Amino acid sequence: MPDAPVYKRVLLKISGEGFCPEGGFGIEGDQLEEIARECVDVCKMGVQLAVVVGGGNFIRGATFAETGHIPRATADYMGMLATVINALALQETMEKFGQPTRVQSAISVHSVAEPFIRRRAVRHLEKGRAVILAAGTGNPFFTTDTCAALRATEIQADVLLKATKVDGVYSADPKKDPKAKLYREISYEQVHRDQLRVMDLTAITLCMERKIPLVVFNLKTPGNIARVVRGEPVGTKIVPSEK
């Protein structure tokens, strides 16, 4: 496989659960350092890296709104603050490993992060700085997956990478159906048609309309981020239809 990256500018979406063991809570040091090292390795390849972080390791707005019996909008803002915590942790760890990094937030937390400004984000990338994008879109009722699709569009990323806890996109839930098939490459149209659980509908629609390739892969397999960036057959690649 080639050592050189096949993408110049990448938007990486990392779920909050990536920062702790499965079923855990908060940030676990070893998990954080592993993610940071892999992100730094990608930057060293000459790739312009932007990262959108989730906050599910602390709180999920939709779930907490139901279990906590508070308004969904408030719960979602709490989730945005959780992503800021993850972003700051990732920034400090990446910089410990020598990679200049900036955090940009979609909500105002000026003491710890810049506001998200598209032109400034692109300029950071061009200067070799990694950019970590926190607080989702800054609006309740939108997921961080939708934020990832939106930011990938805004910064004109070559690809959107969704780092998750499964090996890719399956025809069915592999935990429930032993015959579930792992797709290596499928179209957005098939994702819609078969109602495959990849990202929320808003995110998938935006990627499809803007013709942004999406790769879904397992974050917990060491070295996977770099493998995807090098174009190795890891996870599932979702591509726009040629029509």
VEXZA-205633 format. One record per residue: x, y, z of N, C-alpha, C in turn; residue in three letters. Coordinates in steps of 0.02 Angstrom, whole numbers, plus 32768, in hexadecimal, padded with zeros to 4 digits. Layout:
XYZXYZXYZALA...
***
This chain:
802A7FC58000800080008000802C803F8000MET801580747FE0803D80B17FDD804480D08022PRO807F80EF802D808B8111806C80718158806BASP806C81768030805681BB802A800A81BF8032ALA7FF181F680507FA981FD80587F8682088015PRO7F4981F080107F2381FB7FD27EF382377FDAVAL7EF0825280167EC7828D80237EF382C6803DTYR7EE4830280287F0B833C803F7EEB835C807CLYS7EA98362807B7E85838180B47E4F835280CCARG7E508343810C7E25831081297DFD832D8163VAL7DBD831B81657D94832A81A07D8782E881C4LEU7DA082E282007D9A82A582287D6682B0825FLEU7D33828582617D01828882967D10825182C9LYS7D1B826583077D298236833D7CF08239836FILE7CD08202837B7C99820183AC7CB6820883F2SER7C8E8222841F7CA5822A84647CBA81E98485GLY7C9881B284707CA98171848D7CF0815B847CGLU7D0F817B844B7D54816B843A7D85817E8470GLY7D7081A9849E7D9E81C184D27D9C81968511PHE7D75816185107D728135854B7D6280EE8533CYS7D6E80BC855C7D5C807785497D128071853CPRO7CFE803F85157CB7803685057C8F802D8545GLU7C5A8054854B7C30805285877C4A807D85BFGLY7C83809F85B47CA080C985E87C84810F85E8GLY7CA3813A86117C8D817F86197CC981AC861EPHE7CC481E786007CFA821886067D34820A85D8GLY7D6F822285EC7DAB821C85C37DDD81EE85E6ILE7DF481BC85C37E26818D85DD7E69819D85BCGLU7E9D81A785E47EDD81C085CB7EFA81988591GLY7EFA815685967F17812D85627EF181348520ASP7EAF813685247E86813E84E87E93818284C8GLN7E9781B584F17EA481F884D87EE781FC84B5LEU7F1A81DF84D37F5D81E384B57F6181BB8474GLU7F3D818484707F3D815D84337F1E818483F9GLU7EE681A584067EC681CE83D37EF4820783BEILE7F12822883F07F3D826183E27F79824D83B7ALA7F98821483C97FD281FC83A37FBF81EE835AARG7F8581CF83517F7181BF830C7F6281FF82E4GLU7F45823083047F38827082E27F7A829282D0CYS7FAA829082FD7FEB82AE82F1800E828A82B8VAL8009824882B6802882218280800C8236823CASP7FCB824282397FAC825781FB7FC5829C81E6VAL7FCB82CA82177FE5830D8207802D830981EDCYS805582DC8209809A82D481F3809F82BB81ABLYS8069829E819280678287814D805C82C1811DMET805282FD813880458337810E7FFB83448102GLY7FD0832081257F888327811D7F6F83628147VAL7F428389812A7F2183BF81507EE6839F8175GLN7EEA839F81B87EBA837981E07E8D83A6820ALEU7E4C839F82007E1A83BE822B7DF48386824EALA7DE58390828D7DC4835C82B57D85837882D5VAL7D4E835582CC7D10836582F07D0983308327VAL7D01834783657CFA8318839D7CB3831783B7VAL7C9C82DB83C97C5C82D483E97C6382DB8434GLY7C2C82D284587C2E82DA84A17C0A82A384C6GLY7BFD826B84A37BD5823684C17BF6821284FBGLY7C37821D85057C5781FF85407C4482248580ASN7C25825E85797C0C828385B37BBF828785B3PHE7BA3829B857B7B5A82A385787B4282A28530ILE7B08828385257AE7828684E57AA782AE84EDARG7AA282E584C97A6B831384D47A2782F384CEGLY7A1A82CE849879D882B0848D79C6828084C5ALA79F7825784DA79EA8226850F79DE82488552THR7A09827A85617A03829C85A279C382C485A7PHE79AB82DE856F796C8303856F793382D68587ALA793682968573790282678587790B825085CFGLU7948823B85DF7953821F8622795782558658THR796E82908645797482C68676793882F48679GLY790A82EA864978CD8311864878DA835C8646HIS7908836F861A791683B6860F790D83C485C5ILE7904840385B178F98412856A793283FA853FPRO792183E08503795383C584D5798883F984C3ARG7973843884BA79A4846B84A779DA847384DDALA79C58475851B79F6847B85527A23843E8555THR7A078403854C7A2F83C6854D7A6283C78515ALA7A4E83DF84DB7A7D83E284A27AB5841484AFASP7AA6844C84CF7ADB847C84E07B0B845D8512TYR7AF2843685407B1E8412856F7B4C83E38549MET7B3083C185167B5A839584ED7B9083BB84C8GLY7B8083F884B17BB2842184907BEC843184BFMET7BDC844084FE7C11844E852E7C3D8410853ALEU7C1E83D585377C458397853D7C7783918505ALA7C6483A584C87C9383A084917CCE83D0849ATHR7CC1840884BB7CF8843784C87D2B841784F7VAL7D1483F385297D4183D085567D6D839F852FILE7D4E837785047D74834784DC7DA5836A84ADASN7D9083A284907DBB83C684617DF983E18484ALA7DF183FD84BF7E29841884E47E5A83E184F8LEU7E3E83A8850D7E6A837085207E92835884E4ALA7E71835384AA7E93833B846E7EC7836E8457LEU7EB883AE845B7EE783E284497F2783DD8472GLN7F2083DC84B37F5A83DB84DF7F85839C84D3GLU7F64836384C67F89832584BD7FAD8326847ATHR7F8D833E84457FAE834284047FE983728407MET7FE283A9842A801A83D9842F805283BC8459GLU80428392848A8075836F84B080A083448483LYS8082832B844D80A58301841D80C2832A83E3PHE80BF836D83EA80E2839783BA80B983B28380GLY807783A98381804E83C0834980288400835BGLN80378439833B8011847783477FC7846C8339PRO7F9E848183677F56847383637F2E84AF837BTHR7EF484BA835C7EC784EF83717E8284D0837DARG7E6084E983B07E1B84D683BC7DEE851083A7VAL7DBC8501837F7D8A8533836C7D4585198383GLN7D20854583A27CDF853283BE7CA68557839BSER7C6E853483927C34855283737C0A857A83A5ALA7C19857283E77BFB859D84197C3385C5843AILE7C2285FC84587C55862A84727C72860F84B4SER7CB185FC84B27CD785E984EE7D1C860984E4VAL7D1D864B84DD7D59866E84C67D95866684F3HIS7D8B865185317DC48649855E7DEF860C854CSER7DD185DC852A7DF5859E851C7DF8858B84D2VAL7DD085AB84A87DCE859884617DBC85D38435ALA7DD485D083F77DC1860283C57D7985F583AFGLU7D58862783957D18861A83747D2485F78331PRO7CF385D0831A7CFB85B282D97CF185E782A3PHE7D2585F3827D7D23862082437D4185F8820AILE7D1A85ED81D67D3085C081A07D7385D38183ARG7D7C861281727DBA862781527DF6861F8182ARG7DEA862A81C27E21862181F27E3285D881FAARG7DFF85AD81FA7E0B856581FF7E35854D81C4ALA7E22856381887E47854F814C7E8F8568814FVAL7E9885A481677EDB85C1816C7F078599819CARG7EEA858481D57F0F855982047F25851981E1HIS7EF884FB81BC7F0884BD81997F4184C78168LEU7F3E84FE81437F72850D81127FB585198133GLU7FB5853081727FF2853D8197800C84FE81BBLYS7FEB84C681B18002848881D07FE8847B8216GLY7FB684A2822B7F998497826E7F5C846A8267ARG7F55843D82957F16841682997EE1844282B8ALA7EA3843A82A27E6C846182BD7E38843282DBVAL7E28843C831B7DF68414833D7DB7843E8344ILE7D80842583297D42844B83267D128431835CLEU7D01845E838B7CD8844B83C47C93846C83C2ALA7C66845283EB7C23846E83F57BF5846383B9ALA7C04843183917BD8842183597BCC845C832BGLY7B8E846483167B7D849D82EB7B6E84DB8314THR7B6A84D383567B57850B83817B0C85118389GLY7AE784E2836C7A9F84E4836E7A8484A3838BASN7A5084A683B77A32846883CF7A0D84448398PRO7A00840583A379DB83D983757A0383C38338PHE7A4483D383387A7083BB83027AA883928322PHE7AB7835883047AEA832C831F7B308343830BTHR7B628326832C7BA7833483187BB8831282D6THR7B9282DF82C37B9A82C3827F7B8682F6824AASP7B4E831882567B39834C82287B6D83848227THR7B88839582617BBE83C782647BF983B1823ACYS7C0C8372823E7C45835982187C39836181CDALA7BFD835081B77BEC835681707BEC83A0815BALA7BD283CB81867BD0841381767C1784308173LEU7C40842181A47C84843D81A67CAE8420816CARG7CA483E1815C7CC983C481237CB883EB80E3ALA7C7983FE80DD7C64842580A37C83846B80A5THR7C82848A80DF7C9B84CE80E57CE684D480D8GLU7D0D84A580F07D5684AA80E77D6C848780A7ILE7D3C846C80827D4B844980427D7A840E804DGLN7D6883E5807D7D8F83A9808B7D8A83778052ALA7DBF835280477DBF831E80137D9782E18027ASP7D9182D780687D6E829B80817D5882A880C9VAL7D22828880DD7D0A828881227D168243813FLEU7D3B824081757D49820081967D2181FC81D7LEU7CF981C781DD7CD281BD821A7CF181848241LYS7D15819582767D35816382A17D03814D82D6ALA7CF5810C82D67CC180F283027CD880B38325THR7CAB808D83427CBD805183687CB080118342LYS7C9C801783037C907FDB82D97CBF7FDE829DVAL7CC47FA5827A7CF47FA082437CDE7FC28203ASP7C9F7FD782007C867FF881C47C3B7FF481C3GLY7C1F7FF681877BD67FF3817E7BC27FAC816BVAL7B927F9181917B7A7F4D81857B347F4E8169TYR7B217F1781497ADD7F11812E7AA97F0A8165SER7ABF7EF581A17A957EEF81DB7AC17EF58219ALA7AA37EF582537ACA7EF882917AF27EB78299ASP7B347EBA82957B5C7E7C829A7B577E5982DEPRO7B427E7E83117B3B7E5F83537AFB7E368357LYS7ACB7E47832B7A8B7E23832C7A847DF282F2LYS7AA67E0182BB7AA07DD7827F7AE57DBE826AASP7AF47D7E82757B377D6382647B447D648219PRO7B107D6B81F07B187D6D81A87B207DB4818DLYS7B247DE581BA7B2B7E2A81A47B6A7E33817AALA7B647E5781447B9B7E6181157BBC7EA58120LYS7BFE7EA581227C237EE481267C2E7EFF80E0LEU7C157F3A80D37C1F7F5980927C647F79808FTYR7C867F7280577CC67F95804C7CBB7FD78029ARG7C8B7FD97FFB7C7B80187FDA7C3280167FC5GLU7C0E804A7FD67BC780507FC47BB980997FB1ILE7B7E80A47F977B6A80E87F837B3D81077FB8SER7B3981487FB77B0B816A7FE57AC381557FD7TYR7AB481497F977A7181347F847A5E80F27FA6GLU7A8F80C47FAA7A8280857FCC7A78808E8016GLN7A9E80BC80337A9680CB807B7A4F80E28088VAL7A35810F805D79F08127806379BF80EE8057HIS79C980CA802179998096800D7993805F8041ARG79CB8049805C79CB8012808C79C7802980D4ASP79C2806B80DD79BD8088812079F5806F814EGLN7A32807181337A6C805C81597A7E8090818DLEU7A90807A81C87AA080A881FF7AE980BC81FAARG7AF580F481DB7B39810E81D27B42814E81F9VAL7B1C818181E47B1781C182067ACE81D58203MET7ABC820B82247A76822082207A66823881DAASP7A26823B81CA7A10824981867A28828C816DLEU7A2882BE81997A3F830181847A8882FF816DTHR7AB282DD81937AF982D881827B0382B38140ALA7AE1827A81397AE8825280FB7AD0827A80BFILE7A99829D80C67A7F82C4808E7AAF82FB8079THR7ACD831C80AA7AFC8352809A7B3983368076LEU7B5482FE808E7B8E82DF806D7B7D82CA8026CYS7B4182AE801D7B2C82977FDC7B2582D27FABMET7B0583077FC37AF983417F977B3A83647F85GLU7B6A83667FB37BA983887FA67BDE83597F8AARG7BCB83197F817BF882E77F627C3982DF7F8ALYS7C3282D97FCC7C6C82CF7FF77C7382858007ILE7CAA82657FF57CB4821E80087CB682188054PRO7C9A81E1806D7C9881D380B57CB5818E80C2LEU7CE2818980F27CFE814881057CED813C814EVAL7CCE8103815C7CBB80EF81A07CE980B681B4VAL7D0B80BD81ED7D3C808A82017D418087824DPHE7D65805482657D6B804882AD7DA6807082CAASN7D96809D82F67DC980C683177DF5809D8346LEU7DD9806883617DFC804183947E3380148378LYS7E38800F83367E6E7FE883187EA98017830ETHR7EE2800C83317F1B803A832D7F33804382E5PRO7F40808282D37F5A809282917F26809A825AGLY7EE78091826B7EB3809382387EAB80D78217ASN7EB4810D823C7EAB814F821F7EDD815A81E7ILE7F1D814981F47F51815181C17F4481238186ALA7F2C80E681947F1E80B7815D7EE980D3812EARG7EB580F0814B7E80810C81217E9A814680F8VAL7EC3817081177EDF81AA80F47F0C819580BBVAL7F2E815C80C47F5A8141808E7F32811E8057ARG7EF1811780627EC880F6802F7EC480AB8035GLY7EDA808F806D7ED5804780767E8C80338080GLU7E7B7FF5806E7E357FDE80727E1F7FD180BAPRO7E11800580DE7DFD800081247DB5801A812AVAL7D8B7FF4814E7D47800B81597D1D800B811AGLY7CED803981197CBE803F80E07CC3808480C2THR7CCC808780807CCC80C7805D7C8880D2803DLYS7C6B810B804B7C2A811E802F7C3581557FFCILE7C1F814A7FC07C2F81797F897BEF81917F68VAL7BF181CC7F4A7BB681E47F247BAC81B97EE6PRO7B6E81B47ED27B5F818E7E947B7E81B27E59SER7B91818B7E267BAE81A87DEA7B7B81C87DBCGLU7B3B81BE7DCC7B0681DB7DA37B0682277DA8LYS
***
